[in-house]
């Protein structure tokens, strides 16, 4: 989980030093481990479970700022200053964390200032995001109070504004859907199928199958780390960059780095990054060369073998400079299926706020691995829907399957994107 918290900025020696210095703690659901107003001297990194960050306002109202999951951290200000906590953090489910106190960080600064600087960069970035979220919530609360005083005069205006926003969101959702491929190509012996369901009206996940030339095809599934209109805008830009750069080079690393630099060149007021899996498939040989930029590892489904994630690692795109990406290779054989997915799949929750998880996904994939690409995607979506029981989704749900077979596809699932 330290990898997820600090990305690839820290090497294994630095991460191991942090692990050894940390204290592992467990909390029951409902237990508060960071309390607003109390003096804090430690940062907590989530290993398992979920936690809720909330802030109590001066008027007594309590607002939820964020839902944390494994790899997230909280209490970072305590590394710099033993000041009163600005918010509380409560375990939503049984929770396990790693605790780093200020003494550990001070020793790290003395012994390895370069590593401490990288940790500090991550901490400051997270603090900045929390500050923006608090300011946004406070502004929203103030606006609600102002509207309450002028409710009679502005009721009609609010209704018109709401309708306008809903109309704009509807148009944005339609525009975003138009950017996703309406039909994925069948390029014998390969067939493709995909499904996407945004958590909100517009989302940040996108996928593509790009015919590069007669022998090569690009496979893309990416996730903008944001929601709403801002994520939709970044998604549109990133998709355009991927399609443009993919036709300039057959090197996945070169393409992803060009997209990374293109995102860095944007004049953005908010920090947004992108996780992505991008591969170039050589059709005659089945050789797949790919990069994984902090994205979920695809599952390889091979007859007679256990479902296995592809190897590989890499840092996200679009935020930090000096990015290096390594290319990996695998070979797809007749009968294989390759399942790509966003983190919204294992992070899907049910009404008990339990995560669907990689184990359930792996089991569903194994149970249906002989199906066509289309039927495989449909079966997994159905499995998630039955398990979640209609619980509200926190993240976009996106899957794409690659099938190596000459068989005809099964009928399309309703409401799925082919």
Phi, psi and omega in degrees: 000337175296327175300314182292327182287318186245009177063211179261017181291332181252138178280176185296324180296317179294318180296321180294323177297319178295318180300315183293328181278346185277157175249123180274128182231154177235145180226143177279158177303132180093348183280134179268125180246348169230123186243129180303133177095338179279152177286128181244151178223023185212152173253142180243129175252125182285129176263315179211155179091186181229151179224157182242128176262126182224158180225132177266125182276172182298331181276006179092349180288140179248128181242143177272123183268325186195156170249121182262147177225175184308134183100340176279160177223162184211153179087021186295334181298333181293340177291336185256328186204130178278075182249164178302140178297139181274345181206168177254158178225125185237138176290123176275323175236171171309133195229139172236133183226161167255130183253126176242119180268175184297327180298319179299317182291321179296319177297322179297321179296324180287315188275328182213077184299330180294316178293318178300323179296319179294318177299318181297322178300315178297318182297314180297319178300317180293319178299318180298319179295319178296320179299316180297322180293318179297315179299319179298316180294319179295319178297320179297318180296316179298323180293323178296321177295317180297319180292328179297322179292332184244032188301313183296318184287330190248005183303313181293321180296321178297320180296316179297318180296318179299316179297322179296315181296317179298322178295318179295320178295323178296316178295319179296318179297318179295319179295320180294317178298327180292338179282335177283146183299127179293322178222127176276137185289153170256115184238086187315135005269023185255137173232153186226149175211149182214163178211138176221137174221108181291148178289332176240188182298324174234150184226189184242357178279147171206159181216164179196152169236115190245115175286111185272319174200193184296333186250348187234145178221137180266136179244125186225133167216125187221164186216117174280129183280065179191175179225167173078203186297321180299316178297321180297321179294314179296321178302315181297317180294314182296318179299316179298318179297316180298313182295323179291310184289330181298330180274358177261339184208146174266006178267114179302322180295317179297319179296311183296322178294322177296319176296317178304311181293325177296321178291323178295332181283348180292144176273089187251144176266348179236146178277119181225136176235172188226130169260149185204146164245123178225127180225155175245119183260123176271108189298316183299324185256342186080005180289125179246118175255131189211164170236155176231106182265079178060019182266164176302142179284125177298155177261133173261123180251108183239129181308132178082000180233161177289151176297130186229135175286147175290149178284172172121151178212170180170163183270157181294164183258147166095008180230300186264140180284179177057047180278136173236133180234134179260140176269141178238161181227146168212164181239123178273135183245165178303131182095348180287156167229141174241125183248116176258145182203156176269169182291350175293343179284299178293337181273358176302142184238159174258189183290348175264009181058038172265141180280141177301312171081164181288329182294316178294320179297316180298318180295318179295321178295317180296321182293334186241020190289346179270355180287165173294166179304315181297312182291327178297311179300314181299319182295320181290318177299317178298320180296317179295316182296319179295319182290319184287334177064031178083011179296148180296135181275136176270340185218160179296149180246114184221131176224151172216135181240143175245129181244132175254095186193154175261003184285155178285153182281156177276169183301152183284141177284137178302142176070010178261156183261119183275000000 
